[in-house]
Amino acid sequence: MSTRTRTLTRESRLFRASVASTTRLTPNMQRVTVRGDELREFPWRGYDHWFRLFFRHPHQERFHVPEAGGETWWKPYLAMPDEIRPHCANYTVADFRAEDGEMDIDVVVHRGPDGELAGAVAIWACSTAPGEELALIDQGILYDAPDDASSVLLVADESGLPAVAGILRSLSPDTVGRVFQEVPSDGDCRVLSGPPGVRVEWIPRADERTVPGSAALAALRGHDAVDPGGYAFVVGEQTLATEGRRHLHRAGMPKNRITFSGFWKSELH
């Protein structure tokens, strides 16, 4: 079974682009398509290729391109005055079309207690318009399956869905394994392209009061057939990532065969 070695971009460059369109993909996922001539040179590697996204805050009159690039991009970024420094967030490439210089970015539509949009990126994704300027910095891939991995196990909440979708699309056809993918509702389940030997189990949250990530973690804890020769990728809410890794290691999977990353931290714990 062919696998992939982790690749982190060190000499990353900044790519300028603008919004081409924004549309609701599922009830709780907004897709923003961005386009730019510079994106034709973006070194997309598939899998969970991620990047730093920069865009204008609502109170800012125009987008100021950060002088960012290389391993220490954050120093000039933080040195920008507050009134012009753009927002920065980490996101996964949902899809990429080099010939058109186009990239899709899938954003979870978070909402507050009264149903209003919550979070800078969700607000931006749902309100942005074609022509809005932005920039991004390539950061590479986290997925790090060893060459001898006998199977793969992917576990994520909705924030990790773009990564899971990209990994599945990039795996070799003979890959075997399982996916536990949590989403907010039944309407957020969708068809994912991947090897026929990888079973995808969708886990819609039954109650909006359920802590995101907890349903996927419960499913993982009930998964007894842990393959010590396999590879696991656990991402999403911080507790899902850390407790998921702890469970897998206790069940017999070596730590060096587990990639985990807390993309965000819920206040509901």
Backbone torsions as a table, in degrees:
resi	resn	phi	psi	omega
1	MET	NA	121.4	-179.0
2	SER	-73.2	137.3	-179.7
3	THR	-129.0	-175.4	-173.8
4	ARG	-131.6	138.8	177.6
5	THR	-92.4	140.2	-179.9
6	ARG	-54.0	136.3	177.6
7	THR	-132.8	116.7	175.1
8	LEU	-110.8	129.1	-177.8
9	THR	-78.0	125.0	179.3
10	ARG	-99.4	-46.7	179.6
11	GLU	-95.3	56.9	-177.2
12	SER	-73.6	149.7	178.4
13	ARG	-117.1	164.2	179.5
14	LEU	-94.3	134.3	179.2
15	PHE	-114.9	128.3	176.9
16	ARG	-92.3	145.3	179.2
17	ALA	-157.9	-177.2	175.5
18	SER	-146.2	161.6	-179.4
19	VAL	-70.1	131.8	175.3
20	ALA	-98.8	-39.6	179.2
21	SER	-165.1	161.9	174.4
22	THR	-141.7	133.7	-175.1
23	THR	-149.4	152.3	178.1
24	ARG	-80.6	116.4	-177.9
25	LEU	-81.3	-47.8	174.7
26	THR	-140.4	174.7	-176.8
27	PRO	-53.4	-29.5	-176.3
28	ASN	-124.5	24.6	178.6
29	MET	-140.9	124.3	178.5
30	GLN	-106.6	131.8	177.7
31	ARG	-104.5	123.6	175.2
32	VAL	-109.2	122.6	176.2
33	THR	-100.1	127.1	-179.9
34	VAL	-117.1	154.5	-174.4
35	ARG	-143.2	146.8	177.1
36	GLY	-176.9	145.6	179.8
37	ASP	-58.9	-35.6	-179.1
38	GLU	-65.9	-26.7	-179.6
39	LEU	-67.9	-17.8	176.5
40	ARG	-60.9	-22.0	-179.5
41	GLU	-100.5	4.4	179.4
42	PHE	-65.2	127.3	-173.0
43	PRO	-83.4	61.7	-175.8
44	TRP	-61.3	130.8	-177.6
45	ARG	-114.9	5.4	-177.6
46	GLY	75.9	-154.0	-179.0
47	TYR	50.7	-136.0	-177.9
48	ASP	-101.0	41.9	-177.7
49	HIS	-55.2	124.6	-175.8
50	TRP	-123.5	169.9	-173.7
51	PHE	-155.3	165.3	172.3
52	ARG	-95.0	126.0	-178.6
53	LEU	-104.8	130.5	178.3
54	PHE	-119.4	131.1	176.0
55	PHE	-148.5	166.0	-175.1
56	ARG	-73.4	136.9	170.9
57	HIS	-70.9	152.8	-179.4
58	PRO	-57.4	-31.7	-177.5
59	HIS	-82.2	-7.6	-177.9
60	GLN	-90.1	135.5	-176.2
61	GLU	-69.8	-34.3	179.1
62	ARG	-147.4	165.7	-179.6
63	PHE	-84.6	125.3	176.5
64	HIS	-103.2	117.5	-177.9
65	VAL	-68.5	124.1	179.0
66	PRO	-70.1	146.1	175.3
67	GLU	-84.5	73.3	-171.6
68	ALA	-122.3	142.4	178.4
69	GLY	170.0	156.1	-179.4
70	GLY	77.6	-172.5	-173.4
71	GLU	-73.5	-24.4	-177.3
72	THR	-111.1	38.7	-178.0
73	TRP	-57.5	-30.5	-173.1
74	TRP	-69.9	-23.1	-179.0
75	LYS	-65.0	-53.5	177.0
76	PRO	-67.0	-28.9	178.2
77	TYR	-64.3	-49.0	-180.0
78	LEU	-68.0	-21.8	179.4
79	ALA	-77.5	-11.6	178.6
80	MET	-67.9	141.4	177.4
81	PRO	-59.3	147.5	-177.5
82	ASP	-55.9	-35.6	-174.7
83	GLU	-71.7	-13.7	179.3
84	ILE	-123.5	-10.4	-178.8
85	ARG	-66.1	123.6	-179.3
86	PRO	-74.8	164.4	176.1
87	HIS	-72.9	147.1	179.1
88	CYS	-127.8	133.9	178.6
89	ALA	-147.3	154.5	179.8
90	ASN	-96.1	130.2	-179.7
91	TYR	-142.3	160.4	179.9
92	THR	-101.3	143.6	174.7
93	VAL	-68.0	117.5	178.0
94	ALA	-79.0	-37.0	174.5
95	ASP	-163.8	159.8	-175.2
96	PHE	-147.7	136.7	179.2
97	ARG	-130.0	93.8	-173.7
98	ALA	-60.4	-38.8	-176.3
99	GLU	-63.2	-27.7	179.4
100	ASP	-100.8	-5.1	-175.0
101	GLY	62.0	40.3	-175.7
102	GLU	-119.8	143.2	177.0
103	MET	-135.9	138.6	174.5
104	ASP	-100.0	136.5	178.0
105	ILE	-124.2	119.2	179.8
106	ASP	-98.8	124.4	-174.5
107	VAL	-118.9	129.6	175.7
108	VAL	-69.4	132.1	179.6
109	VAL	-88.4	92.4	178.1
110	HIS	-79.8	146.1	178.2
111	ARG	-133.8	149.2	178.6
112	GLY	-82.9	-176.2	-177.5
113	PRO	-57.9	-30.6	-178.6
114	ASP	-95.3	7.9	178.6
115	GLY	89.0	-0.9	179.8
116	GLU	-76.7	152.4	177.7
117	LEU	-59.0	140.4	-178.8
118	ALA	-133.3	140.2	178.7
119	GLY	97.7	135.3	-174.7
120	ALA	-59.0	-41.0	-176.0
121	VAL	-73.3	-40.5	178.2
122	ALA	-62.3	-43.2	178.4
123	ILE	-62.2	-44.2	179.1
124	TRP	-63.2	-47.3	-175.4
125	ALA	-62.1	-35.6	-176.6
126	CYS	-87.1	-12.5	-176.3
127	SER	-118.8	-11.7	-177.5
128	THR	-66.2	161.4	-177.7
129	ALA	-131.6	157.0	177.5
130	PRO	-53.1	136.1	-179.8
131	GLY	99.7	-14.9	178.8
132	GLU	-62.1	128.4	-177.6
133	GLU	-78.7	150.8	176.6
134	LEU	-158.4	177.4	176.8
135	ALA	-151.4	161.0	178.1
136	LEU	-150.2	154.8	178.2
137	ILE	-120.6	126.7	178.2
138	ASP	-65.5	134.6	-179.6
139	GLN	-123.4	-10.5	175.2
140	GLY	98.3	-154.9	-170.9
141	ILE	-124.8	138.8	174.7
142	LEU	-93.2	-33.6	-178.1
143	TYR	-51.8	128.2	-168.6
144	ASP	-143.2	49.6	-178.9
145	ALA	-68.5	131.1	176.6
146	PRO	-67.7	156.8	-176.0
147	ASP	-61.6	-26.1	-177.2
148	ASP	-98.4	14.6	-179.3
149	ALA	-60.7	127.7	-178.2
150	SER	-86.3	-17.5	179.2
151	SER	-161.9	167.9	176.5
152	VAL	-126.2	147.1	176.5
153	LEU	-131.3	117.3	-179.3
154	LEU	-112.6	128.3	-178.2
155	VAL	-132.8	128.7	-176.9
156	ALA	-159.8	157.3	166.0
157	ASP	-94.9	-169.8	-174.2
158	GLU	-64.0	-27.6	178.5
159	SER	-67.4	-23.1	178.5
160	GLY	-97.5	1.0	-178.4
161	LEU	-60.2	-44.0	177.4
162	PRO	-58.6	-36.5	178.3
163	ALA	-67.1	-45.4	179.7
164	VAL	-61.8	-44.1	179.7
165	ALA	-61.4	-42.5	179.7
166	GLY	-67.7	-38.8	178.6
167	ILE	-65.1	-47.6	179.4
168	LEU	-57.2	-41.9	-178.8
169	ARG	-67.6	-22.9	-175.5
170	SER	-97.4	-13.5	-177.5
171	LEU	-69.8	151.9	177.5
172	SER	-68.4	151.4	-175.2
173	PRO	-59.7	-22.6	-177.5
174	ASP	-90.2	3.8	-179.7
175	THR	-66.7	139.6	175.6
176	VAL	-120.7	152.9	179.2
177	GLY	161.1	-158.1	-174.0
178	ARG	-149.7	151.7	178.1
179	VAL	-128.0	131.0	168.9
180	PHE	-110.4	105.4	-175.6
181	GLN	-116.4	108.9	177.7
182	GLU	-85.7	140.8	176.9
183	VAL	-140.3	160.5	-177.6
184	PRO	-66.0	-32.0	-174.7
185	SER	-150.7	168.0	176.3
186	ASP	-58.9	-34.2	-178.1
187	GLY	-68.4	-13.1	179.4
188	ASP	-89.9	-4.6	175.0
189	CYS	-75.0	138.9	179.9
190	ARG	-150.0	166.9	-179.7
191	VAL	-74.3	129.5	176.6
192	LEU	-115.2	136.9	177.5
193	SER	-83.4	133.7	-179.9
194	GLY	-175.0	178.4	179.8
195	PRO	-61.8	141.9	179.6
196	PRO	-63.1	-21.6	-179.0
197	GLY	-85.1	1.9	177.7
198	VAL	-107.1	114.4	-177.3
199	ARG	-86.6	126.5	179.3
200	VAL	-101.8	121.3	177.3
201	GLU	-110.9	112.4	177.8
202	TRP	-82.4	138.9	-178.2
203	ILE	-128.1	85.3	176.0
204	PRO	-70.9	141.0	177.2
205	ARG	-75.1	128.7	-177.1
206	ALA	-76.5	-23.7	-174.5
207	ASP	-135.4	132.0	-178.7
208	GLU	-65.8	-15.0	178.1
209	ARG	-84.6	-7.3	179.1
210	THR	-66.3	134.3	178.8
211	VAL	-65.9	123.4	178.3
212	PRO	-54.4	135.5	-179.7
213	GLY	95.5	-23.3	-176.3
214	SER	-69.9	-33.4	179.5
215	ALA	-69.2	-41.2	177.1
216	ALA	-65.8	-37.9	178.7
217	LEU	-65.8	-40.4	177.9
218	ALA	-63.5	-40.9	178.3
219	ALA	-64.7	-39.7	179.1
220	LEU	-65.5	-42.7	179.8
221	ARG	-64.6	-24.7	177.0
222	GLY	-88.3	2.1	-179.1
223	HIS	-91.4	100.5	-174.0
224	ASP	-83.0	-26.0	-173.2
225	ALA	-85.5	63.9	178.3
226	VAL	-77.5	126.8	-178.4
227	ASP	-92.4	107.3	-178.7
228	PRO	-64.1	-19.4	178.0
229	GLY	-95.7	4.9	-179.0
230	GLY	-92.6	-159.8	-179.8
231	TYR	-144.1	138.4	-179.6
232	ALA	-122.6	143.9	179.5
233	PHE	-130.0	110.0	-174.0
234	VAL	-122.9	115.1	-176.2
235	VAL	-140.1	158.6	177.2
236	GLY	134.7	-140.3	179.1
237	GLU	-56.9	144.6	-170.0
238	GLN	-56.1	-42.5	-179.3
239	THR	-65.9	-39.8	176.1
240	LEU	-57.2	-46.0	-177.1
241	ALA	-65.8	-50.3	-174.8
242	THR	-72.4	-44.0	179.9
243	GLU	-73.2	-31.1	176.2
244	GLY	-64.4	-43.3	176.9
245	ARG	-63.3	-42.9	-179.3
246	ARG	-61.7	-42.7	179.0
247	HIS	-63.2	-45.7	-177.9
248	LEU	-63.3	-40.1	179.4
249	HIS	-66.9	-42.1	178.0
250	ARG	-64.3	-28.9	-179.3
251	ALA	-80.7	-5.5	174.9
252	GLY	118.2	2.7	179.3
253	MET	-90.7	126.3	179.5
254	PRO	-60.1	146.5	-178.4
255	LYS	-60.2	-33.0	-178.1
256	ASN	-75.9	2.2	175.6
257	ARG	-112.1	15.3	179.7
258	ILE	-126.6	122.0	170.7
259	THR	-104.2	127.3	178.6
260	PHE	-137.1	147.0	-179.6
261	SER	-154.2	126.0	174.9
262	GLY	-85.5	105.3	-178.0
263	PHE	-73.7	-26.6	-176.8
264	TRP	-161.9	169.5	-179.1
265	LYS	-126.5	123.4	-180.0
266	SER	-78.3	144.9	176.2
267	GLU	-90.5	1.4	-176.3
268	LEU	-87.3	-8.3	-179.4
269	HIS	-70.3	NA	NA
